[in-house]
Every structure is written in C-alpha cells, then in structure tokens.
C-alpha cells in the first residue's frame, strides 16, 4: 500500500510539471482584455519569452497601432523609511507583432515583486494593462 501511494505521488508530480508550462495572466484595460503568456511556469531571473494577446469584449483579436511594454521593481526603503536600500529599477522591451499576437523577451535582473505595464494605442486612444508578478 505504501508503495502504491509513493507511485501515485510520483505520477501526480510528473503530470503536474508537464502542464506547468504556459502561465497566462489576464487583465482588462479599457475595451481590451490583455493576456500575458510565458514560455515556462513562472517568470524567473534572466530571459523570459512573453506572448501578449489583446482581445476586444467579444473575444476577437485586436491589433492596436502600437504596443509597448515596461517592467519595473519599485524601490525598497529601510525599515525606518529614512534610506533607500534598493533603487527603483525600470526596463523596457521591444515588442514585435506576430500574427494576431505580440512577442517580446523580458530580461529580469532579480527575484521578487515586479510590475509589468502593457501600453496600447490606436489613433488618439491609449490604455494600459497593469500586471503584478512575482519573479522567482
């Protein structure tokens, strides 16, 4: 019986790791739903390949005139709030259209809480989808 439980747990872990590939995060922004997908289970320190999908309220793919991405970690203050222990870090990445989606690579420098802003504009209308992620 004990061996059966061990085998069952091993199967569960293997199957779980196979399906942990793409992580999708979605946010609504204006008339759009923006979905970020990673090529691995979580964002990690180093290069992360990202696919951005933008859809309208009916779920149809939308291609704004311009899509920009910025990612940053806010400054960390000391416990006394009198000194900055770590300055604000801010990066941008080039976004390229591929079919009905957009692709980019985020090169994240350290683990912890990061914010990702996807800015979209068409004509004189602009909106930003804000994501909060934890980098491992």
C-alpha positions as CSV (number, residue, x, y, z in Angstrom):
1,X,0.0,0.0,0.0
2,X,2.8,2.4,0.9
3,X,4.5,1.7,-2.5
4,X,1.2,2.5,-4.3
5,X,1.0,5.9,-2.5
6,X,4.6,6.7,-3.5
7,X,4.0,5.7,-7.1
8,X,0.7,7.8,-7.2
9,X,2.5,10.9,-5.8
10,X,5.3,10.5,-8.4
11,X,2.8,10.3,-11.2
12,X,1.0,13.4,-9.9
13,X,4.2,15.4,-9.7
14,X,5.3,14.3,-13.2
15,X,1.9,15.2,-14.8
16,X,1.8,18.5,-12.9
17,X,5.2,19.5,-14.2
18,X,4.2,18.7,-17.8
19,X,1.2,21.1,-17.5
20,X,3.0,23.9,-15.7
21,X,4.4,25.2,-19.0
22,X,2.5,28.3,-20.1
23,X,1.4,30.7,-17.4
24,X,-1.3,33.1,-18.5
25,X,-2.3,36.3,-16.7
26,X,-5.2,38.4,-17.9
27,X,-6.2,42.0,-17.2
28,X,-9.0,44.2,-18.5
29,X,-8.0,47.7,-19.7
30,X,-10.5,49.9,-21.4
31,X,-12.2,48.0,-24.1
32,X,-9.5,45.3,-24.2
33,X,-8.5,42.1,-22.4
34,X,-4.8,41.7,-22.4
35,X,-3.3,38.2,-21.7
36,X,0.4,37.6,-21.0
37,X,1.7,34.1,-21.5
38,X,5.1,32.9,-20.5
39,X,7.1,30.0,-22.1
40,X,7.6,28.5,-18.7
41,X,5.6,28.1,-15.5
42,X,6.8,31.3,-13.8
43,X,8.8,34.3,-14.6
44,X,12.4,33.8,-13.5
45,X,15.5,35.8,-13.2
46,X,17.0,36.0,-16.7
47,X,15.3,35.9,-20.1
48,X,11.6,35.3,-20.2
49,X,9.8,34.9,-23.6
50,X,6.4,36.5,-23.4
51,X,3.4,36.4,-25.8
52,X,0.9,39.2,-25.5
53,X,-2.7,38.6,-26.8
54,X,-5.1,41.5,-27.0
55,X,-8.8,40.9,-27.5
56,X,-12.0,43.0,-27.5
57,X,-15.1,42.4,-25.4
58,X,-16.3,39.7,-27.8
59,X,-13.0,37.8,-27.6
60,X,-11.9,38.8,-31.1
61,X,-8.1,39.5,-31.5
62,X,-7.3,43.2,-31.7
63,X,-4.1,44.8,-33.1
64,X,-3.6,48.3,-31.8
65,X,-1.4,50.6,-33.8
66,X,1.3,50.5,-31.1
67,X,2.1,48.2,-28.2
68,X,4.8,49.0,-25.7
69,X,5.9,47.1,-22.6
70,X,7.7,48.4,-19.5
71,X,8.6,46.3,-16.4
72,X,9.9,47.6,-13.1
73,X,10.6,46.9,-9.5
74,X,9.8,49.8,-7.1
75,X,12.4,51.0,-4.6
76,X,12.9,49.3,-1.3
77,X,13.0,51.5,1.7
78,X,14.7,50.7,5.0
79,X,12.6,49.7,8.0
80,X,12.9,53.3,9.3
81,X,11.9,54.7,5.9
82,X,14.9,57.0,6.1
83,X,17.1,55.4,3.5
84,X,16.7,53.6,0.1
85,X,18.0,50.1,0.4
86,X,17.5,49.4,-3.3
87,X,16.7,51.9,-6.0
88,X,13.8,51.8,-8.4
89,X,14.6,49.5,-11.5
90,X,12.9,50.2,-14.8
91,X,13.3,48.4,-18.1
92,X,11.5,48.4,-21.5
93,X,11.5,45.7,-24.2
94,X,10.9,45.7,-27.9
95,X,7.5,44.2,-28.9
96,X,7.0,42.7,-32.3
97,X,3.7,41.7,-33.9
98,X,3.4,38.0,-34.9
99,X,0.0,37.3,-36.4
100,X,-2.7,38.3,-34.0
101,X,-0.3,38.3,-31.0
102,X,2.8,40.2,-29.9
103,X,6.1,38.7,-28.8
104,X,8.8,40.1,-26.5
105,X,11.6,39.0,-24.2
106,X,11.9,40.4,-20.6
107,X,15.3,40.2,-19.1
108,X,14.6,40.3,-15.4
109,X,17.6,41.1,-13.1
110,X,16.5,39.9,-9.7
111,X,13.7,37.9,-7.9
112,X,10.8,39.5,-6.1
113,X,7.7,41.6,-6.9
114,X,7.8,43.2,-10.4
115,X,5.2,45.2,-12.3
116,X,4.6,44.9,-16.0
117,X,2.7,47.6,-17.9
118,X,1.4,46.8,-21.4
119,X,0.6,50.1,-23.1
120,X,-1.6,50.1,-26.2
121,X,-2.6,52.9,-28.5
122,X,-4.7,53.3,-31.6
123,X,-5.2,56.8,-33.0
124,X,-5.6,59.2,-30.1
125,X,-6.9,56.5,-27.7
126,X,-4.5,54.8,-25.3
127,X,-4.8,52.4,-22.4
128,X,-2.5,50.4,-20.1
129,X,-2.9,47.0,-18.6
130,X,-1.0,46.6,-15.4
131,X,0.3,43.2,-14.1
132,X,1.8,42.4,-10.7
133,X,4.1,39.3,-10.8
134,X,6.4,37.6,-8.5
135,X,9.7,36.6,-10.2
136,X,11.5,33.5,-8.8
